[in-house]
Amino acid sequence: MQKVAKRSTYESWRRGGMPSPPCDEYPFASSEEGGSSVRGQWVPRVENNSQGGTLSNFYTYNQVTSGDKFRVEVK
């Protein structure tokens, strides 16, 4: 995946088709691959907030910035 440059970019994608939170989506809305054609699933707000924080921490800890590519592995 590739990280999106600005939060406003993925917020506009959500307005264009993604349901309002609490919805967990994949590919992540904060990635270039995310957007209005992602798969979304309603989740409890606490779970959604937790996942968002985890992803944000991943970006920060690994210094993932706009345009950087990263791999998602499911175990």
Rosetta constraint file for C-alpha pairs under 8 A:
AtomPair CA 1 CA 31 HARMONIC 6.32 0.50
AtomPair CA 1 CA 32 HARMONIC 6.85 0.50
AtomPair CA 1 CA 33 HARMONIC 6.43 0.50
AtomPair CA 1 CA 69 HARMONIC 5.36 0.50
AtomPair CA 1 CA 70 HARMONIC 5.29 0.50
AtomPair CA 1 CA 71 HARMONIC 6.10 0.50
AtomPair CA 1 CA 72 HARMONIC 7.54 0.50
AtomPair CA 2 CA 31 HARMONIC 5.27 0.50
AtomPair CA 2 CA 32 HARMONIC 5.24 0.50
AtomPair CA 2 CA 33 HARMONIC 6.99 0.50
AtomPair CA 2 CA 66 HARMONIC 7.64 0.50
AtomPair CA 2 CA 67 HARMONIC 5.55 0.50
AtomPair CA 2 CA 68 HARMONIC 5.43 0.50
AtomPair CA 2 CA 69 HARMONIC 4.31 0.50
AtomPair CA 2 CA 70 HARMONIC 6.23 0.50
AtomPair CA 3 CA 30 HARMONIC 6.05 0.50
AtomPair CA 3 CA 31 HARMONIC 4.29 0.50
AtomPair CA 3 CA 32 HARMONIC 5.76 0.50
AtomPair CA 3 CA 64 HARMONIC 7.26 0.50
AtomPair CA 3 CA 65 HARMONIC 6.49 0.50
AtomPair CA 3 CA 66 HARMONIC 5.14 0.50
AtomPair CA 3 CA 67 HARMONIC 5.24 0.50
AtomPair CA 3 CA 68 HARMONIC 5.75 0.50
AtomPair CA 3 CA 69 HARMONIC 6.68 0.50
AtomPair CA 3 CA 70 HARMONIC 7.99 0.50
AtomPair CA 4 CA 9 HARMONIC 7.25 0.50
AtomPair CA 4 CA 10 HARMONIC 7.39 0.50
AtomPair CA 4 CA 30 HARMONIC 5.45 0.50
AtomPair CA 4 CA 31 HARMONIC 4.93 0.50
AtomPair CA 4 CA 32 HARMONIC 5.24 0.50
AtomPair CA 4 CA 66 HARMONIC 5.40 0.50
AtomPair CA 4 CA 67 HARMONIC 6.37 0.50
AtomPair CA 5 CA 9 HARMONIC 7.39 0.50
AtomPair CA 5 CA 65 HARMONIC 7.57 0.50
AtomPair CA 5 CA 66 HARMONIC 4.41 0.50
AtomPair CA 5 CA 67 HARMONIC 6.73 0.50
AtomPair CA 6 CA 10 HARMONIC 7.32 0.50
AtomPair CA 6 CA 66 HARMONIC 7.77 0.50
AtomPair CA 7 CA 11 HARMONIC 6.16 0.50
AtomPair CA 7 CA 30 HARMONIC 7.18 0.50
AtomPair CA 8 CA 12 HARMONIC 6.07 0.50
AtomPair CA 9 CA 13 HARMONIC 6.56 0.50
AtomPair CA 10 CA 14 HARMONIC 6.33 0.50
AtomPair CA 10 CA 29 HARMONIC 5.57 0.50
AtomPair CA 10 CA 30 HARMONIC 5.93 0.50
AtomPair CA 10 CA 31 HARMONIC 7.98 0.50
AtomPair CA 10 CA 34 HARMONIC 7.69 0.50
AtomPair CA 10 CA 35 HARMONIC 6.62 0.50
AtomPair CA 11 CA 15 HARMONIC 6.46 0.50
AtomPair CA 11 CA 29 HARMONIC 7.98 0.50
AtomPair CA 12 CA 16 HARMONIC 6.25 0.50
AtomPair CA 13 CA 17 HARMONIC 6.68 0.50
AtomPair CA 13 CA 18 HARMONIC 6.93 0.50
AtomPair CA 13 CA 29 HARMONIC 7.79 0.50
AtomPair CA 13 CA 35 HARMONIC 4.99 0.50
AtomPair CA 13 CA 36 HARMONIC 5.54 0.50
AtomPair CA 14 CA 18 HARMONIC 4.22 0.50
AtomPair CA 14 CA 19 HARMONIC 6.71 0.50
AtomPair CA 14 CA 20 HARMONIC 7.38 0.50
AtomPair CA 14 CA 29 HARMONIC 7.76 0.50
AtomPair CA 14 CA 35 HARMONIC 6.71 0.50
AtomPair CA 14 CA 36 HARMONIC 6.35 0.50
AtomPair CA 15 CA 19 HARMONIC 7.81 0.50
AtomPair CA 16 CA 36 HARMONIC 6.15 0.50
AtomPair CA 17 CA 36 HARMONIC 4.91 0.50
AtomPair CA 17 CA 37 HARMONIC 7.76 0.50
AtomPair CA 18 CA 35 HARMONIC 7.51 0.50
AtomPair CA 18 CA 36 HARMONIC 5.60 0.50
AtomPair CA 18 CA 38 HARMONIC 7.84 0.50
AtomPair CA 18 CA 40 HARMONIC 7.53 0.50
AtomPair CA 19 CA 23 HARMONIC 6.71 0.50
AtomPair CA 19 CA 40 HARMONIC 7.88 0.50
AtomPair CA 21 CA 42 HARMONIC 7.85 0.50
AtomPair CA 21 CA 45 HARMONIC 7.43 0.50
AtomPair CA 21 CA 48 HARMONIC 7.83 0.50
AtomPair CA 22 CA 42 HARMONIC 5.99 0.50
AtomPair CA 22 CA 43 HARMONIC 5.79 0.50
AtomPair CA 22 CA 44 HARMONIC 6.36 0.50
AtomPair CA 22 CA 45 HARMONIC 5.04 0.50
AtomPair CA 22 CA 48 HARMONIC 5.88 0.50
AtomPair CA 23 CA 40 HARMONIC 6.08 0.50
AtomPair CA 23 CA 41 HARMONIC 5.40 0.50
AtomPair CA 23 CA 42 HARMONIC 4.38 0.50
AtomPair CA 23 CA 43 HARMONIC 5.65 0.50
AtomPair CA 23 CA 48 HARMONIC 6.75 0.50
AtomPair CA 24 CA 40 HARMONIC 5.56 0.50
AtomPair CA 24 CA 41 HARMONIC 5.34 0.50
AtomPair CA 24 CA 42 HARMONIC 6.24 0.50
AtomPair CA 24 CA 43 HARMONIC 6.36 0.50
AtomPair CA 24 CA 48 HARMONIC 6.11 0.50
AtomPair CA 25 CA 29 HARMONIC 6.79 0.50
AtomPair CA 25 CA 38 HARMONIC 6.38 0.50
AtomPair CA 25 CA 39 HARMONIC 5.60 0.50
AtomPair CA 25 CA 40 HARMONIC 4.20 0.50
AtomPair CA 25 CA 41 HARMONIC 6.35 0.50
AtomPair CA 26 CA 34 HARMONIC 6.84 0.50
AtomPair CA 26 CA 38 HARMONIC 5.72 0.50
AtomPair CA 26 CA 39 HARMONIC 5.49 0.50
AtomPair CA 26 CA 40 HARMONIC 6.51 0.50
AtomPair CA 27 CA 31 HARMONIC 6.92 0.50
AtomPair CA 27 CA 33 HARMONIC 5.97 0.50
AtomPair CA 27 CA 34 HARMONIC 4.84 0.50
AtomPair CA 27 CA 38 HARMONIC 5.97 0.50
AtomPair CA 27 CA 39 HARMONIC 7.29 0.50
AtomPair CA 28 CA 33 HARMONIC 7.43 0.50
AtomPair CA 28 CA 34 HARMONIC 5.25 0.50
AtomPair CA 28 CA 38 HARMONIC 7.98 0.50
AtomPair CA 29 CA 33 HARMONIC 7.74 0.50
AtomPair CA 29 CA 34 HARMONIC 4.50 0.50
AtomPair CA 29 CA 35 HARMONIC 5.80 0.50
AtomPair CA 30 CA 34 HARMONIC 6.64 0.50
AtomPair CA 34 CA 38 HARMONIC 5.82 0.50
AtomPair CA 43 CA 47 HARMONIC 6.49 0.50
AtomPair CA 43 CA 48 HARMONIC 6.27 0.50
AtomPair CA 44 CA 48 HARMONIC 6.30 0.50
AtomPair CA 45 CA 49 HARMONIC 6.07 0.50
AtomPair CA 46 CA 50 HARMONIC 6.12 0.50
AtomPair CA 47 CA 51 HARMONIC 6.18 0.50
AtomPair CA 48 CA 52 HARMONIC 6.18 0.50
AtomPair CA 49 CA 53 HARMONIC 6.19 0.50
AtomPair CA 50 CA 54 HARMONIC 6.17 0.50
AtomPair CA 51 CA 55 HARMONIC 6.17 0.50
AtomPair CA 52 CA 56 HARMONIC 6.12 0.50
AtomPair CA 53 CA 57 HARMONIC 6.06 0.50
AtomPair CA 54 CA 58 HARMONIC 6.19 0.50
AtomPair CA 55 CA 59 HARMONIC 6.33 0.50
AtomPair CA 56 CA 60 HARMONIC 6.28 0.50
AtomPair CA 57 CA 61 HARMONIC 5.85 0.50
AtomPair CA 58 CA 62 HARMONIC 5.93 0.50
AtomPair CA 58 CA 64 HARMONIC 7.86 0.50
AtomPair CA 59 CA 63 HARMONIC 5.68 0.50
AtomPair CA 59 CA 64 HARMONIC 4.68 0.50
AtomPair CA 59 CA 65 HARMONIC 7.19 0.50
AtomPair CA 60 CA 64 HARMONIC 6.41 0.50
AtomPair CA 64 CA 68 HARMONIC 5.87 0.50
AtomPair CA 64 CA 69 HARMONIC 7.84 0.50
AtomPair CA 64 CA 70 HARMONIC 7.86 0.50
